[in-house]
Amino acid sequence: MNFQSLYEAHKNKVFNLALQYVQNKEEAQEITQDVFLVIYKKMDAFRHEAGISTWIYRITINKSIDHLRTRQRKKKLVSLLQVIGLRSTEMDPPDFDHPGVKLEQKERIQEIFNAINQLPERQKTVLLLNKIEKVLLNEISGIMDLSPKAVESLLMRAKTGLEKKLKQNEGI
């Protein structure tokens, strides 16, 4: 079976499955493109141990789950901003699909991660573990081999440092 006939036979199934996962038409279309890109690149590697439909569904599920994980990381970032009091209205999900808004969000997220990456390594680690990964301070204490008080202190310094760096970048 050639790629074009494979695409025609499975494009609707892939799109519908992706749509069930992400519940957004544009995101499902993006996942569909990603799935068929993988299929195109790996068609020769398909071993026929399972049916071609099974293989395509596995790729679709994996791509959809990866997409949801990426979306969840973005939500965690917004939560982090709320916790440290830096959430701005431009981080709110838009009510309309405007490329400029998405670009602004992407740029803002990039600014935040640039600021996080400028923090001292231990502050960055504590901040990411606690605010993004939701690891408890006691657990972080064990991971980093520090006292709970030291972890708490690092977290406070990380929040303060992040806020300072973001304000500097905004010219405030």
Number of C-alpha atoms within 10 A of each C-alpha: 6 8 12 9 10 16 14 10 12 16 17 12 16 24 20 15 18 28 19 12 17 17 12 11 14 12 18 23 17 15 26 26 15 16 24 21 12 15 19 15 9 10 15 8 8 12 10 9 8 9 11 15 14 12 15 20 18 13 20 25 17 15 20 25 15 13 19 15 12 12 13 13 14 14 14 17 21 18 16 20 18 12 12 14 11 17 15 11 8 12 18 10 11 12 6 7 10 9 9 9 15 15 11 13 17 13 12 16 16 12 16 20 14 14 20 23 14 14 18 13 12 14 23 22 18 26 25 19 18 18 18 18 13 12 15 12 19 14 14 19 17 12 12 13 11 13 14 16 12 13 24 17 13 19 23 16 17 23 22 12 19 25 19 14 19 19 13 11 12 9 7 7
